[in-house]
């Protein structure tokens, strides 16, 4: 078997057996291509069976010197771990070169969140659209924030996934996992406006995709990112502005208003609670900030000068 066929076989495995989403597959392929381009240049091999742990370490050093964030490096290392694990399970590799690799540690970073007041102003500005483009943009923002959808899930929505009679939407999540989400009172009229404009602008449209560009084509990842960034630039002071920030805002605002963690997990389509818990941490951080600013004993409790005074109860 040729060298590259081994890891292309891995990509087929992720696509057809694991049924990973297109964006996830793209990330894996990018990581692997970068790594094997490095080993081919530095060690004259792109054969996965010839890879040794020192080659991976050398690549890590190069990535760190380039200023790549540790979270990005760890994702790339995760791609390699998955590849070599696959090769071992297939009997093509005996020793895993990743066993001696220690991933760089990164500080816990809480999600960037849009303030509720900023979201309210943005949603009000998008209400009462007067044309197809405005109604489409309003629906994109509402679906990302109102349902906490991932960008890929948004793009994948088909017209047949809608059940307006029951106010429900069928979402195709990661790993082909489906979930049914309720269409809230704020989202339903936006959806009806969009469908009305869509039928008027594209009466003969045969596209199954729900969301379309001005040219009547399905949305694509860069379009969604550009659209969201345009509106967040105008209405939010958050440091990062992307579709995923709206998903973070959805989950955090639910948590701050008392939603149970298991309910948030189900709405987000997470496979485990571990991924959902970060949103409770984000709420606690906010409570700590409020405590330090507002409570009369906060400054004393935060001060190390008096060992008799305990820490704040958060």
SEKE-316468 format. One record per residue (C-alpha): residue number from 1; residue in three letters; x, y, z. Coordinates in steps of 0.1 Angstrom, whole numbers, plus 2048, in hexadecimal, padded with zeros to 3 digits. Layout:
BEGIN
{atom NUM,"ala",{X,Y,Z}} ...
! end
This chain:
BEGIN
{atom 1,"unk",{800,800,800}} {atom 2,"unk",{80D,822,7F7}} {atom 3,"unk",{816,83A,813}} {atom 4,"unk",{7FB,854,80D}} {atom 5,"unk",{7E1,839,807}} {atom 6,"unk",{7E4,82F,82C}} {atom 7,"unk",{7D8,850,839}} {atom 8,"unk",{7C0,855,81D}} {atom 9,"unk",{7B1,833,828}} {atom 10,"unk",{7AE,843,84A}} {atom 11,"unk",{79B,861,83B}} {atom 12,"unk",{783,848,82B}} {atom 13,"unk",{77E,837,84D}} {atom 14,"unk",{776,859,85D}} {atom 15,"unk",{75E,861,841}} {atom 16,"unk",{74B,841,83C}} {atom 17,"unk",{74E,82E,85D}} {atom 18,"unk",{750,84A,876}} {atom 19,"unk",{73B,860,860}} {atom 20,"unk",{74C,880,86B}} {atom 21,"unk",{73F,8A1,85E}} {atom 22,"unk",{74F,8B2,83F}} {atom 23,"unk",{760,8CD,853}} {atom 24,"unk",{76F,8B4,86C}} {atom 25,"unk",{77C,89F,84F}} {atom 26,"unk",{78B,8BF,840}} {atom 27,"unk",{79D,8C7,861}} {atom 28,"unk",{7AB,8A3,863}} {atom 29,"unk",{7B8,8A4,83F}} {atom 30,"unk",{7C8,8C6,844}} {atom 31,"unk",{7DA,8BB,863}} {atom 32,"unk",{7E7,89B,853}} {atom 33,"unk",{7F2,8AC,833}} {atom 34,"unk",{805,8C6,847}} {atom 35,"unk",{817,8AB,85C}} {atom 36,"unk",{821,895,83F}} {atom 37,"unk",{82D,8B3,82B}} {atom 38,"unk",{843,8BA,849}} {atom 39,"unk",{851,897,84C}} {atom 40,"unk",{856,895,827}} {atom 41,"unk",{86B,8B5,827}} {atom 42,"unk",{87E,8AE,847}} {atom 43,"unk",{881,887,847}} {atom 44,"unk",{87B,87E,823}} {atom 45,"unk",{85C,869,82B}} {atom 46,"unk",{837,86D,82B}} {atom 47,"unk",{830,848,833}} {atom 48,"unk",{81C,846,854}} {atom 49,"unk",{82E,825,85C}} {atom 50,"unk",{850,836,85C}} {atom 51,"unk",{845,852,875}} {atom 52,"unk",{858,853,896}} {atom 53,"unk",{850,867,8B5}} {atom 54,"unk",{86D,87F,8B0}} {atom 55,"unk",{85E,88A,88F}} {atom 56,"unk",{83E,893,8A0}} {atom 57,"unk",{850,8A6,8BB}} {atom 58,"unk",{864,8B9,8A1}} {atom 59,"unk",{843,8C3,890}} {atom 60,"unk",{835,8CF,8B1}} {atom 61,"unk",{854,8E5,8B6}} {atom 62,"unk",{84F,8F4,893}} {atom 63,"unk",{82A,8FB,89A}} {atom 64,"unk",{832,90B,8BC}} {atom 65,"unk",{84D,921,8AC}} {atom 66,"unk",{834,92D,892}} {atom 67,"unk",{81E,939,8AF}} {atom 68,"unk",{802,920,8AA}} {atom 69,"unk",{7EA,91E,8C8}} {atom 70,"unk",{7EE,8FF,8DE}} {atom 71,"unk",{7C9,8F6,8D8}} {atom 72,"unk",{7D0,8F4,8B2}} {atom 73,"unk",{7F0,8E0,8B8}} {atom 74,"unk",{7DD,8C8,8CE}} {atom 75,"unk",{7C2,8C4,8B3}} {atom 76,"unk",{7DD,8BB,89A}} {atom 77,"unk",{7EC,8A2,8B2}} {atom 78,"unk",{7CA,893,8B7}} {atom 79,"unk",{7C7,88D,892}} {atom 80,"unk",{7E8,87B,892}} {atom 81,"unk",{7DE,866,8B0}} {atom 82,"unk",{7BE,85B,89E}} {atom 83,"unk",{7D2,852,87E}} {atom 84,"unk",{7EC,83D,890}} {atom 85,"unk",{7D1,82C,8A5}} {atom 86,"unk",{7BF,823,885}} {atom 87,"unk",{7DF,815,875}} {atom 88,"unk",{7E5,7FF,894}} {atom 89,"unk",{7C2,7F2,894}} {atom 90,"unk",{7C6,7E9,86F}} {atom 91,"unk",{7E6,7D6,878}} {atom 92,"unk",{7FC,7EC,862}} {atom 93,"unk",{80F,7FB,87F}} {atom 94,"unk",{81D,7EB,89F}} {atom 95,"unk",{829,809,8B4}} {atom 96,"unk",{817,82A,8B7}} {atom 97,"unk",{82F,847,8B4}} {atom 98,"unk",{816,85D,8C8}} {atom 99,"unk",{81C,849,8E8}} {atom 100,"unk",{83A,85F,8F1}} {atom 101,"unk",{829,880,8E7}} {atom 102,"unk",{81D,897,902}} {atom 103,"unk",{806,8B1,8F6}} {atom 104,"unk",{80D,8D5,900}} {atom 105,"unk",{7F8,8E2,91C}} {atom 106,"unk",{7E1,8FF,917}} {atom 107,"unk",{7CE,914,930}} {atom 108,"unk",{7A9,90F,932}} {atom 109,"unk",{799,929,91C}} {atom 110,"unk",{774,930,920}} {atom 111,"unk",{75E,936,902}} {atom 112,"unk",{75A,959,8F4}} {atom 113,"unk",{736,963,8FA}} {atom 114,"unk",{720,97F,8EC}} {atom 115,"unk",{70F,993,908}} {atom 116,"unk",{6E9,98D,909}} {atom 117,"unk",{6E1,9B2,904}} {atom 118,"unk",{6F7,9B3,8E5}} {atom 119,"unk",{6E5,995,8D7}} {atom 120,"unk",{6C3,9A5,8DE}} {atom 121,"unk",{6CD,9C4,8CC}} {atom 122,"unk",{6DA,9B0,8AE}} {atom 123,"unk",{6BA,99B,8AC}} {atom 124,"unk",{6A5,9B9,8AE}} {atom 125,"unk",{6B9,9C9,891}} {atom 126,"unk",{6B3,9AA,87C}} {atom 127,"unk",{68D,9A9,882}} {atom 128,"unk",{674,9B3,867}} {atom 129,"unk",{68A,9AB,849}} {atom 130,"unk",{67F,9BB,828}} {atom 131,"unk",{68F,9A4,80F}} {atom 132,"unk",{69D,981,80A}} {atom 133,"unk",{6C1,989,814}} {atom 134,"unk",{6B7,99A,835}} {atom 135,"unk",{69F,97E,83E}} {atom 136,"unk",{6BA,963,836}} {atom 137,"unk",{6D4,975,84C}} {atom 138,"unk",{6BB,978,868}} {atom 139,"unk",{6B4,953,867}} {atom 140,"unk",{6D9,94A,866}} {atom 141,"unk",{6DF,95E,886}} {atom 142,"unk",{6BF,951,897}} {atom 143,"unk",{6C8,92C,88F}} {atom 144,"unk",{6EB,92F,89C}} {atom 145,"unk",{6E2,942,8BB}} {atom 146,"unk",{6BF,936,8C1}} {atom 147,"unk",{6C6,911,8BD}} {atom 148,"unk",{6EC,910,8C3}} {atom 149,"unk",{6F3,900,8A1}} {atom 150,"unk",{716,8F9,894}} {atom 151,"unk",{71F,909,873}} {atom 152,"unk",{71E,8E7,861}} {atom 153,"unk",{6FD,8DF,870}} {atom 154,"unk",{6EE,900,864}} {atom 155,"unk",{6FA,8FB,840}} {atom 156,"unk",{6ED,8D7,840}} {atom 157,"unk",{6C9,8E0,848}} {atom 158,"unk",{6B1,8D3,82D}} {atom 159,"unk",{68E,8E1,827}} {atom 160,"unk",{681,8BE,831}} {atom 161,"unk",{692,8C1,853}} {atom 162,"unk",{678,8DB,85D}} {atom 163,"unk",{657,8D3,86E}} {atom 164,"unk",{647,8F5,871}} {atom 165,"unk",{626,8E5,87D}} {atom 166,"unk",{638,8D7,89C}} {atom 167,"unk",{651,8F4,89E}} {atom 168,"unk",{66E,8DB,89B}} {atom 169,"unk",{68F,8D8,888}} {atom 170,"unk",{6A2,8B8,881}} {atom 171,"unk",{6C7,8BF,884}} {atom 172,"unk",{6E2,8A9,875}} {atom 173,"unk",{6FE,8AA,88F}} {atom 174,"unk",{721,89D,892}} {atom 175,"unk",{726,878,88B}} {atom 176,"unk",{705,876,87A}} {atom 177,"unk",{6F3,87B,89B}} {atom 178,"unk",{6D1,88B,897}} {atom 179,"unk",{6BE,8A1,8AF}} {atom 180,"unk",{69D,8B2,8AE}} {atom 181,"unk",{69D,8D6,8BA}} {atom 182,"unk",{67F,8ED,8C3}} {atom 183,"unk",{679,90C,8AE}} {atom 184,"unk",{673,927,8C8}} {atom 185,"unk",{65B,945,8C6}} {atom 186,"unk",{677,95C,8BA}} {atom 187,"unk",{683,944,89E}} {atom 188,"unk",{662,939,88F}} {atom 189,"unk",{657,95B,880}} {atom 190,"unk",{67B,961,872}} {atom 191,"unk",{679,93F,862}} {atom 192,"unk",{657,946,853}} {atom 193,"unk",{663,968,845}} {atom 194,"unk",{681,956,835}} {atom 195,"unk",{66C,93B,825}} {atom 196,"unk",{654,956,817}} {atom 197,"unk",{671,969,807}} {atom 198,"unk",{682,949,7FB}} {atom 199,"unk",{662,93E,7E9}} {atom 200,"unk",{65F,961,7D9}} {atom 201,"unk",{683,964,7CE}} {atom 202,"unk",{688,940,7C3}} {atom 203,"unk",{665,932,7B9}} {atom 204,"unk",{674,917,7A4}} {atom 205,"unk",{690,90E,7BD}} {atom 206,"unk",{697,8E9,7BF}} {atom 207,"unk",{6B3,8EC,7D9}} {atom 208,"unk",{6AE,8D6,7F8}} {atom 209,"unk",{6C4,8EC,80D}} {atom 210,"unk",{6AF,904,823}} {atom 211,"unk",{6C7,921,824}} {atom 212,"unk",{6D2,930,802}} {atom 213,"unk",{6E9,94C,7F6}} {atom 214,"unk",{6DC,969,7E2}} {atom 215,"unk",{6E3,954,7C3}} {atom 216,"unk",{6CD,937,7CF}} {atom 217,"unk",{6EA,920,7D8}} {atom 218,"unk",{6F0,90E,7FA}} {atom 219,"unk",{703,921,814}} {atom 220,"unk",{728,917,81A}} {atom 221,"unk",{73F,91B,838}} {atom 222,"unk",{751,93B,82E}} {atom 223,"unk",{730,94C,826}} {atom 224,"unk",{722,944,848}} {atom 225,"unk",{741,950,85A}} {atom 226,"unk",{741,971,846}} {atom 227,"unk",{71C,977,84C}} {atom 228,"unk",{71F,971,872}} {atom 229,"unk",{73E,986,875}} {atom 230,"unk",{72E,9A3,863}} {atom 231,"unk",{711,9A5,87C}} {atom 232,"unk",{726,99F,89B}} {atom 233,"unk",{73F,9BA,890}} {atom 234,"unk",{722,9D2,88F}} {atom 235,"unk",{711,9C8,8B0}} {atom 236,"unk",{72A,9B7,8C7}} {atom 237,"unk",{74A,9BF,8D9}} {atom 238,"unk",{754,99A,8DD}} {atom 239,"unk",{778,993,8D4}} {atom 240,"unk",{76F,976,8BD}} {atom 241,"unk",{753,977,8A4}} {atom 242,"unk",{74A,957,893}} {atom 243,"unk",{72C,93F,88F}} {atom 244,"unk",{739,92A,8AC}} {atom 245,"unk",{738,948,8C3}} {atom 246,"unk",{713,949,8BF}} {atom 247,"unk",{711,924,8C9}} {atom 248,"unk",{725,92D,8E8}} {atom 249,"unk",{70D,949,8EF}} {atom 250,"unk",{6EF,932,8EC}} {atom 251,"unk",{6FD,919,905}} {atom 252,"unk",{70A,932,91E}} {atom 253,"unk",{6EA,947,91E}} {atom 254,"unk",{6D7,927,925}} {atom 255,"unk",{6EE,91E,941}} {atom 256,"unk",{6EC,940,951}} {atom 257,"unk",{6C6,93F,950}} {atom 258,"unk",{6C5,91E,963}} {atom 259,"unk",{6C3,904,947}} {atom 260,"unk",{6CE,8E1,953}} {atom 261,"unk",{6EF,8D4,945}} {atom 262,"unk",{6E0,8B5,936}} {atom 263,"unk",{6C6,8CA,924}} {atom 264,"unk",{6E2,8E1,915}} {atom 265,"unk",{6F5,8C1,90B}} {atom 266,"unk",{6D7,8B4,8F8}} {atom 267,"unk",{6D1,8D5,8E7}} {atom 268,"unk",{6F5,8D9,8DC}} {atom 269,"unk",{6F8,8B5,8D0}} {atom 270,"unk",{716,8AD,8E6}} {atom 271,"unk",{71E,888,8EB}} {atom 272,"unk",{72A,88D,90F}} {atom 273,"unk",{725,8A6,92B}} {atom 274,"unk",{74A,8AE,92C}} {atom 275,"unk",{747,8C4,90D}} {atom 276,"unk",{728,8D6,91C}} {atom 277,"unk",{737,8DD,93E}} {atom 278,"unk",{74C,8FA,931}} {atom 279,"unk",{72D,90F,92F}} {atom 280,"unk",{726,90B,954}} {atom 281,"unk",{74B,916,95A}} {atom 282,"unk",{744,934,945}} {atom 283,"unk",{726,93D,95B}} {atom 284,"unk",{73A,938,97B}} {atom 285,"unk",{755,950,96D}} {atom 286,"unk",{73B,96A,967}} {atom 287,"unk",{72D,965,98B}} {atom 288,"unk",{74F,969,999}} {atom 289,"unk",{754,989,986}} {atom 290,"unk",{733,997,993}} {atom 291,"unk",{73C,98C,9B6}} {atom 292,"unk",{75E,99E,9B6}} {atom 293,"unk",{74F,9BD,9A8}} {atom 294,"unk",{72F,9BF,9BD}} {atom 295,"unk",{734,9AE,9DF}} {atom 296,"unk",{741,9C4,9FB}} {atom 297,"unk",{757,9A8,A08}} {atom 298,"unk",{765,99E,9E6}} {atom 299,"unk",{784,9B3,9E7}} {atom 300,"unk",{78E,9A6,A09}} {atom 301,"unk",{786,982,A00}} {atom 302,"unk",{79C,985,9E1}} {atom 303,"unk",{7B9,995,9F4}} {atom 304,"unk",{7D4,97D,A01}} {atom 305,"unk",{7DE,996,A1D}} {atom 306,"unk",{7C6,988,A37}} {atom 307,"unk",{7C8,962,A3A}} {atom 308,"unk",{7A9,962,A51}} {atom 309,"unk",{792,96C,A35}} {atom 310,"unk",{787,94F,A1F}} {atom 311,"unk",{782,94E,9F9}} {atom 312,"unk",{762,959,9E9}} {atom 313,"unk",{747,93E,9E8}} {atom 314,"unk",{74B,937,9C3}} 
! end
